[in-house]
C-alpha cells in the first residue's frame, strides 16, 4: 500500500478577500471544497491507504497572521475529520516553507524515510490514472534507477509562456526530464510538456536531498535529480487541469464545474457519491 501527501498549506493571498474567511483548501468548486477534488484524484489509485494533508500551522509575521493561519489549519482538519473517504485522511500543521520545506517537515513528522510517496499540490485540479503513474514509476525505477516521476501534460500553445516546460529524452521507452525551461516563448520551448503538480518520490533516494528551508521542490530537488538522470516524466492526456491560484482561475473552475465541463473524480466504487 502507498501513502499520499497533499501540500495544501499555502496562505492563498491571491484569492483574498475570500481566504481571509475561508481556508484556500476549503474554497468550494460547485459545492465541493478544493481539497475534496484533490483527494478524489489521488484516491483513483486503489493502492492508497493513507492521505496526509499538510495544512497551515501557527506561522506568520504578525499575531493576526499567526492566528489566521492557525484557524485555517484547524478548519481544514475539522472538515476532513467529518468526511469519509474510505481510507485514513489526517492533517499535519506545517511551518509553511514552500513545497520542499513542508514536504521535508511532513516526512520527518510522520517518520517516513523509505518507500514510494505520491505528492499532490492542493490547488491543482485534474484527474488521471494514479495506478498507471505508479506502475510507470516502478518500471522506470527498475530499468533506469529514477528517484521521482512527475505527471506531465501538454499545455496549450497560447499558455506555454506561463509554465516551466520540460525538456525530455526517451531512453529504452521511458521519458527522462533533462531540465525545466521556465516560462519560455513558444518558439524557444523544447516541448509543450508542463508539470501537473502530481508526482511520486522514492523517499530513501531523496530524503536527504530535500532542504528544510523555504524553497520549492521545483527549485531544489527536481533540478538536482534531472542533472543526475533520475527524474522521469509520466506523459498523459488530462481531461482538464486548473491551477486555482488566482481569482480568475477560481471563477473559471466554478463556471466549468457548474456547466459540467469538469467533474470531481469519483471515489473508489463511488462510495460517497
N, C-alpha and C positions, 0 to 999 in steps of 0.2 A: 504494500500500500504506500501511497505517496501523500506528503503534506503540501499545502499551498500557502503562500504568503501574499496577502493583498496589501500593498503600500497605499494607505489612504489617510495619511496624517497631515496633508497639506492644509494651509490656512484658507485657501480659496479666496485670496484677496481680490482677484479679478472678477469674482462673482458677487462682490459686495454691491449693494447692501443686503442681498439675500443671506449671505453667510455670516452676517452679524447675529442673526437669529437662528439659522438652521445650519448645522454642520454640512460641509460640502458633500460627504458621502450619503447624507440623508435627503439631499435635494431630489424631489420626485420627478421621474420621467414617466408620464402618463400614470401617475399614482404609485409607481414603484420607486423606492429610493435607489439612487445611482448604485450604491454598494450591492443592492439585490441583483441588479443586472450583471455585475461583475462576478458575484458569487455563482450565479447560474451559468455563466460562461465557463468558469473553472470546473464546476461540477458536471459538465458534459463528459468529463473523464471519469469513468466509474471507479477508477483506482484511487480516487481522492478520499481519504478517510478523516482528514482534519484540515480546516482552514483557519489561519491565523491572520487577523486583520490588524494592521498597525495603525493606531489612531493617535490623535494629538494628546500629548501629556501636558504637564504644567510647565509650559515654556513660553517665553516672550520677554520683551524688553521693558514692559511696564506691568504693574499689578493688574490692570484691566486686561491686558493681553493674556497674562497667565491664567486669570480667572476664566476668560472666554475659551481659551484652549482647553482647559480642564473640563469645563461644562460640555464642550463639543465631544470630547472623548467619552465622557460618561453617557451622553445621549446616544452615540453610536453603539456603545456597549449594551445599553438598555434595550435598544431596538433588536439587536442580534440575539440577546438572551430570550427574547419573547418571539423569536422566529424559529421555525422548524425546517431545516434543510436536509434532514436525513443523515447528517454527519455532524461531528463536533465543529462548532464555529466559535472562536473566542477572540478577544481583543487583547492587545498589548499596547499600553501608552508608550510613546516614543519621545525622544528629545527633539524631534523634527529636524534631522540633519540631512535632508535631501534623501534620495533613494539609496545611495551607498551607505551613508551613516546609519540610517534607520534599518536597512536590511541587516547590517552587521549587528546592530543592537538587538534586533529580534532573534537572530540566530544564537547570540550569546545568552539572551534571557531564557530561551527555550532549551538551550543546551544541544543544539543541532550542529554537529561537526562533520557529518558524512551523509551520503545518500543524495538522491535527486529531490530537488525542491522546485515546484512551479511558482514563479513570481508573476504577479499581475499588478498593473497600476490601477488605482481605484477610480480614475476618471476617464479610462479608455473603454468605450462601449463597443463590443463586437461579439461575434460568435464564430467558433471554429472547432475543429476536431482535436480535442486535447489528447485523446489516445493516440492519434496519428502523430502528433508532435512528440509524445513520449517515445513511441516506437522509433521514430526517425532519430531522435537524440541518442537512444541506446545503441542503435546500429552504427551511427556516425562515431560515437564514442569508442565502440569496439573496433571499428575499422581504422579510424584516424586519431583517436585519443583526444577528442574535443572535450572541453570543460563546460561549455554553455551553448545553448541553441536558442536563437531568437526567432520569433514569428515575424516573417516579412510579408508585406503585401505591396501591390503595385499602386502607387499614388497617382492620382490624375495628373496629366501633363501640366495643367494650369496651377497645380499646387506643389509641384516638385520643389520649388524655391522655399517652401515652408518647413521642409523636413531635413533630417540627416539622411542622406541617401547612401545605400550600401554598395560598395564595390566588391563583387564576389568572383570566385573562380570555382570551377567544378572539378573535383578530384574523385575519381572512381565512383561517380554517380552522386556525390554529396557536394553541397554548396557551402564553401567556406567564405567567411566575410574577411576581406583583407583590410578594410577601413570603412569608416563612415565619412562622407563628404558633407559638411554642414551647409545646408541651405544653398545649394548650387543653382546657377542658371540652368535651364533645361538643356541648353546646348553644351554645357560643361559637365552634366551629370553622368556618372558612369552607368547608371541604370535608373529605374523609377522605383526601386525597392526601398521601402521605409519600414521602420520598426512599428509593430502593432502595440507595443507596451506589454507584451506577454513573453516570458522566456523561461527556460529551465537552466538551473545551475547544478553541477555536481559539487556539493558543498566541500568535500575533502580537498578538492583542487583549488577552490577559490577563497576559502575561509580566511586564510592569512593574507590574501591579496586585497580584501575589502578594507578600505580605510574607515576609521571611526569618525573622522571629521566631516563637516558639512560639504558634501560633494556628490554629484550624480554618478550613478553607475556608468552612464554613457561617457563620462569624462575621466573615469578612473579604471574600473575593471575591464570594460569592453575593449578599449584601445590596446591594453596590455595583452589580453587574450588574442586579439586579432593579429598582433605583432608576432605572437608565438605560434600562430596557426591552429589555435584551439577554440575558435569561435565559429559556430555553424549558423546557417540561415535556413529556416524551415519556410519555404516559399509556398504560399497558399492564397487562394482567392477568398475574400471575405464578403459576406452578403452586405455588410455595412461596417463602417468604422468611424466613430466620432470621438474626438478628444474634447471632453467637457471642461475646457479651461477658460472660456470666456462667456460672457452673457449671450453673445451671438450664437455660439455653439450650443449653449443650453436651450435657447429658444428654438433653434433648428431641430435639436433632438426631440423636444416635445412636439413640435409640429409634425415631424416624421412619424413619431410614435402614435399620435392621435389619428394620423391618416393610414396607420397600419403599414407604413413603409419599412419600419423596423420593429422587430418583436423581441421580447426578452427570451433567451434560451429556456426551454422547459427544464424542470428538474428531472432527474432520472425517474422514469416511469410516471412522470408528471404527478409526483406525489402531492404537491401542494398547489397544483394548477398553475 
